[in-house]
Amino acid sequence: MKKKPKPVDISSVTTYPLQDRINKVSVHDFATLPESKIDLSSFLASLPKTLKASDFLSLVDDIVAAYQNKKPVIVMMGGHVIKCGLSPLLITLAKRGVITGFAFNGASSIHDFEIALIGETSEDVSAYLQTGKFGMWEETGQLMNTAIQRAADTGSGMGEALGKQLIEMDAPYNTYSLLAAGVQYDIPITVHVAIGTDIIHQHPSANGAAIGAASFTDFQLLTALVTDLEGGGVVLNLGSAVILPEVFLKALTIARNLGRTVSHFTAANFDMNQQYRPVENVVKRPTEMGGKGYTFTGHHELMIPLLVQAVLSHLQLTP
């Protein structure tokens, strides 16, 4: 029969002075409330120096340092960032020289193009899907596919061609367009497409070979941007769950395969939910050899304005 265990006598355990313990939390890191009128600088300074608040402030410092040291800040973004009305904020950072390159998926390019064209975007998919009208809008497909064909014919990238199309047309809302801004301020914008995922691929003017050629040129261009991240560059993934994390991983692989050291840089993912590919292919795996990786979970319409304003505040720049 198994012997019944007796409760352990803890009267002889050793205890140690509390003052000798190393702690993870200190009142010195607690949030504070500014004594005077609250502005952004005092708000940021009041954040607790712990967990995501600490990570956020560190990321802002990394972006500021990249700008000051003339290192790349590459912003990869999904379509919802544009649909949330955040293009003007990103254009501001690009004009100031903080953001040095953008990478779009197909949806981003379409929403940006339509915003420039009519000042509106984002159709009711459910309503138009029932009648076969979903995505079948003449101007969007015709104009974008024409620009893409031109890109393929001239050996240029899709992002550049779309931006030039908007500039040549003098689209009425170009001031809200990142594609147009890319051309105006000589900022590379690459577009990375999976054929069949975008509404303009449904149009009779679509040419799969041209789409592939123009997007492949942009892949090569993004790879060139990635090779310069070493030594303090920053890459931000804003809301792309699949396409851009995969594209970034391949671009980074090519850079390293060609003998370039791309290890010491900062990567961050912003999204409403942390998905596998952004976390692994942007934040974790690429930074294992000496970089830094951050994840921030929240709504784009709150998190991205906070990030942009924080960077401008640290640089003491006005919007």
C-alpha positions as CSV (number, residue, x, y, z in Angstrom):
1,M,0.0,0.0,0.0
2,K,1.3,3.4,-1.0
3,K,2.5,5.6,1.9
4,K,0.4,8.7,2.4
5,P,2.6,11.8,2.1
6,K,2.9,14.2,5.0
7,P,2.6,18.0,4.5
8,V,6.1,19.6,4.3
9,D,7.2,21.5,7.3
10,I,8.1,25.0,6.0
11,S,9.3,26.4,9.4
12,S,12.9,26.0,8.3
13,V,12.8,27.6,4.9
14,T,15.3,30.5,4.3
15,T,14.0,33.9,3.6
16,Y,15.9,36.9,2.2
17,P,15.7,40.7,2.6
18,L,13.3,42.3,0.1
19,Q,15.9,45.0,-0.6
20,D,18.2,42.4,-2.2
21,R,15.6,41.3,-4.8
22,I,15.9,42.4,-8.4
23,N,12.4,43.6,-9.6
24,K,10.9,44.1,-12.9
25,V,8.5,46.9,-11.9
26,S,9.4,50.2,-10.3
27,V,7.5,53.4,-9.4
28,H,10.2,55.2,-11.4
29,D,8.6,53.7,-14.5
30,F,5.0,54.5,-13.6
31,A,2.8,56.7,-15.7
32,T,2.7,60.4,-14.7
33,L,0.3,63.2,-15.2
34,P,1.9,66.4,-16.4
35,E,1.3,69.3,-14.1
36,S,0.8,71.8,-16.9
37,K,-1.4,71.7,-20.0
38,I,-1.1,68.4,-21.7
39,D,0.6,68.4,-25.2
40,L,1.8,65.5,-27.2
41,S,5.4,65.7,-25.9
42,S,4.3,65.7,-22.3
43,F,1.8,62.9,-23.0
44,L,4.5,60.7,-24.5
45,A,6.8,61.5,-21.6
46,S,4.1,60.5,-19.2
47,L,3.7,57.0,-20.6
48,P,4.8,54.2,-18.3
49,K,8.2,52.9,-19.2
50,T,7.0,49.3,-19.4
51,L,5.6,46.7,-21.8
52,K,4.2,48.1,-25.1
53,A,4.5,51.7,-24.0
54,S,8.2,51.2,-23.7
55,D,8.3,49.4,-27.0
56,F,6.4,52.2,-28.7
57,L,8.8,54.9,-27.4
58,S,11.8,52.7,-28.5
59,L,10.3,52.4,-32.0
60,V,9.8,56.1,-32.2
61,D,13.5,56.6,-31.2
62,D,14.6,54.1,-33.8
63,I,12.7,55.9,-36.5
64,V,14.1,59.3,-35.5
65,A,17.6,57.8,-35.4
66,A,17.1,56.3,-38.9
67,Y,16.1,59.7,-40.2
68,Q,19.0,61.5,-38.5
69,N,21.5,58.9,-39.7
70,K,20.0,58.8,-43.2
71,K,19.0,55.2,-43.0
72,P,15.9,53.8,-44.8
73,V,12.4,53.8,-43.2
74,I,10.3,51.4,-45.4
75,V,6.6,51.3,-44.9
76,M,4.7,48.3,-46.1
77,M,0.9,48.7,-46.0
78,G,-2.4,47.0,-46.7
79,G,-5.4,48.7,-48.2
80,H,-7.2,49.4,-44.9
81,V,-4.6,52.0,-44.0
82,I,-5.7,54.1,-46.9
83,K,-9.4,53.4,-46.3
84,C,-8.9,54.7,-42.7
85,G,-7.9,58.0,-44.2
86,L,-4.3,57.9,-43.1
87,S,-2.5,58.8,-46.4
88,P,-2.0,62.5,-45.5
89,L,-0.1,61.6,-42.4
90,L,2.2,59.2,-44.3
91,I,2.7,61.7,-47.1
92,T,3.8,64.2,-44.4
93,L,6.5,61.9,-43.1
94,A,7.6,61.1,-46.7
95,K,7.8,64.8,-47.6
96,R,9.9,65.4,-44.5
97,G,12.3,62.7,-45.6
98,V,11.4,60.3,-42.7
99,I,9.8,57.6,-44.8
100,T,12.1,56.7,-47.7
101,G,10.0,54.0,-49.4
102,F,6.6,52.4,-49.5
103,A,5.6,48.9,-50.5
104,F,1.9,48.3,-51.4
105,N,-0.2,45.2,-52.1
106,G,-2.6,45.4,-55.0
107,A,-5.5,46.6,-52.8
108,S,-3.5,49.6,-51.6
109,S,-2.7,50.7,-55.1
110,I,-6.4,50.5,-56.1
111,H,-7.8,52.4,-53.1
112,D,-5.1,55.0,-53.5
113,F,-5.7,55.4,-57.2
114,E,-9.5,55.8,-56.7
115,I,-9.0,58.3,-54.0
116,A,-6.9,60.4,-56.3
117,L,-9.4,60.0,-59.1
118,I,-12.8,60.6,-57.4
119,G,-12.0,61.3,-53.7
120,E,-13.8,58.2,-52.7
121,T,-13.2,54.4,-52.6
122,S,-14.4,51.1,-51.0
123,E,-17.5,49.8,-52.7
124,D,-20.2,47.7,-51.0
125,V,-19.0,44.3,-52.0
126,S,-22.1,42.3,-50.9
127,A,-24.5,44.6,-52.8
128,Y,-22.6,44.5,-56.1
129,L,-21.5,40.9,-55.9
130,Q,-25.2,39.8,-56.3
131,T,-25.5,41.4,-59.7
132,G,-22.0,40.7,-61.0
133,K,-21.0,44.4,-60.8
134,F,-18.4,44.0,-58.0
135,G,-15.2,45.6,-59.1
136,M,-16.4,46.2,-62.7
137,W,-15.8,49.9,-62.7
138,E,-14.6,51.2,-66.0
139,E,-12.3,54.0,-65.1
140,T,-10.4,52.1,-62.4
141,G,-9.7,49.1,-64.5
142,Q,-9.0,50.9,-67.8
143,L,-6.7,53.6,-66.3
144,M,-4.8,51.4,-64.0
145,N,-4.3,48.6,-66.6
146,T,-3.2,51.1,-69.2
147,A,-0.5,52.4,-66.7
148,I,0.6,48.8,-65.9
149,Q,0.9,48.0,-69.6
150,R,3.1,51.1,-70.0
151,A,5.2,50.0,-67.1
152,A,5.8,46.6,-68.7
153,D,6.6,48.1,-72.1
154,T,9.1,50.5,-70.6
155,G,10.6,48.3,-67.9
156,S,9.5,50.5,-65.0
157,G,7.7,49.4,-61.9
158,M,4.0,49.4,-61.3
159,G,4.0,51.9,-58.5
160,E,5.9,54.5,-60.5
161,A,3.7,54.0,-63.5
162,L,0.5,54.4,-61.5
163,G,1.8,57.6,-59.9
164,K,2.8,59.0,-63.2
165,Q,-0.6,58.3,-64.7
166,L,-2.2,60.3,-61.9
167,I,0.2,63.2,-62.3
168,E,-0.3,63.2,-66.1
169,M,-4.1,63.2,-65.6
170,D,-3.8,65.9,-63.0
171,A,-6.3,63.8,-61.0
172,P,-8.4,66.1,-58.8
173,Y,-7.5,64.5,-55.5
174,N,-3.8,63.9,-56.0
175,T,-2.9,65.7,-52.8
176,Y,-4.4,62.6,-51.0
177,S,-2.5,60.1,-53.1
178,L,0.6,58.3,-52.0
179,L,1.2,57.1,-55.5
180,A,1.2,60.7,-56.8
181,A,3.3,61.8,-53.9
182,G,5.9,59.1,-54.7
183,V,6.4,60.6,-58.1
184,Q,6.3,64.2,-56.9
185,Y,8.8,63.7,-54.1
186,D,10.9,61.0,-55.7
187,I,10.0,58.4,-53.1
188,P,10.0,54.7,-54.3
189,I,6.6,53.1,-54.1
190,T,6.5,49.4,-55.1
191,V,3.4,47.4,-55.8
192,H,3.3,43.6,-55.1
193,V,0.4,41.7,-56.8
194,A,-1.0,38.2,-56.6
195,I,-2.7,37.8,-59.9
196,G,-6.4,37.3,-59.4
197,T,-6.7,39.0,-56.1
198,D,-7.6,42.5,-57.4
199,I,-10.6,44.0,-59.1
200,I,-8.7,45.3,-62.0
201,H,-7.7,41.7,-62.9
202,Q,-11.4,41.2,-63.8
203,H,-11.3,43.8,-66.6
204,P,-11.0,43.0,-70.3
205,S,-8.0,45.4,-70.3
206,A,-6.0,43.3,-67.9
207,N,-2.8,41.7,-69.2
208,G,-1.4,39.1,-66.9
209,A,2.0,39.2,-68.4
210,A,2.2,43.0,-68.0
211,I,1.0,42.8,-64.4
212,G,3.6,40.2,-63.6
213,A,6.4,42.1,-65.3
214,A,5.6,45.4,-63.6
215,S,5.2,43.8,-60.2
216,F,8.4,41.8,-60.6
217,T,10.3,45.0,-61.4
218,D,9.0,46.4,-58.2
219,F,10.1,43.3,-56.3
220,Q,13.6,43.9,-57.5
221,L,13.4,47.6,-56.5
222,L,12.1,46.7,-53.0
223,T,15.0,44.2,-52.7
224,A,17.4,47.1,-53.4
225,L,15.7,49.2,-50.7
226,V,16.0,46.3,-48.2
227,T,19.8,45.9,-48.8
228,D,20.3,49.3,-47.2
229,L,18.5,48.5,-43.9
230,E,21.7,47.4,-42.2
231,G,22.9,49.7,-39.4
232,G,19.7,51.2,-38.1
233,G,17.1,51.1,-40.8
234,V,13.4,50.5,-40.0
235,V,10.7,48.5,-41.7
236,L,7.1,48.9,-40.7
237,N,4.3,46.6,-41.7
238,L,1.0,48.3,-41.5
239,G,-1.9,45.9,-41.9
240,S,-0.7,43.4,-44.5
241,A,-1.3,39.9,-43.2
242,V,0.1,37.8,-46.1
243,I,1.5,39.4,-49.3
244,L,4.0,41.9,-48.0
245,P,5.4,39.8,-45.2
246,E,6.1,37.1,-47.7
247,V,7.6,39.5,-50.3
248,F,9.8,41.1,-47.6
249,L,11.1,37.8,-46.5
250,K,12.1,36.9,-50.1
251,A,13.7,40.3,-50.7
252,L,15.7,40.0,-47.5
253,T,16.8,36.5,-48.5
254,I,18.1,37.8,-51.9
255,A,20.0,40.6,-50.2
256,R,21.7,38.2,-47.9
257,N,22.3,35.7,-50.6
258,L,24.1,38.4,-52.6
259,G,26.5,38.9,-49.7
260,R,24.9,42.0,-48.2
261,T,24.8,42.2,-44.4
262,V,21.2,43.1,-43.4
263,S,20.9,42.1,-39.7
264,H,20.9,45.2,-37.5
265,F,17.7,46.9,-38.2
266,T,14.3,47.4,-36.6
267,A,11.0,45.8,-37.7
268,A,7.5,46.4,-36.4
269,N,4.1,45.1,-37.2
270,F,0.9,47.2,-36.6
271,D,-2.5,45.5,-37.0
272,M,-5.8,44.8,-35.2
273,N,-4.7,41.2,-34.8
274,Q,-1.2,39.7,-34.8
275,Q,-1.1,37.2,-37.6
276,Y,1.4,34.4,-38.2
277,R,3.2,35.8,-41.3
278,P,3.8,39.4,-40.1
279,V,5.0,38.2,-36.7
280,E,7.3,35.5,-38.1
281,N,8.4,36.9,-41.5
282,V,8.8,40.6,-40.5
283,V,9.3,40.9,-36.8
284,K,11.0,37.7,-35.6
285,R,13.0,35.7,-38.2
286,P,14.6,38.7,-40.0
287,T,15.8,40.3,-36.7
288,E,17.3,37.1,-35.1
289,M,20.9,38.1,-36.0
290,G,21.0,41.4,-34.1
291,G,17.9,43.4,-35.0
292,K,14.9,44.5,-32.9
293,G,11.3,43.5,-33.5
294,Y,8.1,45.0,-32.1
295,T,4.4,44.2,-32.4
296,F,1.6,46.6,-31.8
297,T,-2.1,45.6,-31.7
298,G,-4.8,48.2,-32.3
299,H,-6.9,50.1,-34.8
300,H,-5.0,51.8,-37.6
301,E,-7.0,55.0,-37.2
302,L,-5.6,55.3,-33.6
303,M,-2.2,53.7,-33.7
304,I,-0.8,55.2,-36.9
305,P,-1.7,58.9,-36.1
306,L,-0.1,58.3,-32.7
307,L,3.0,57.0,-34.3
308,V,3.3,59.8,-36.9
309,Q,2.7,62.5,-34.4
310,A,5.1,61.0,-31.9
311,V,7.9,61.0,-34.6
312,L,7.1,64.6,-35.6
313,S,7.2,65.6,-32.0
314,H,10.5,64.0,-31.3
315,L,12.0,65.6,-34.4
316,Q,10.3,68.9,-33.4
317,L,8.7,69.1,-36.8
318,T,5.2,70.6,-37.5
319,P,2.8,68.5,-39.7
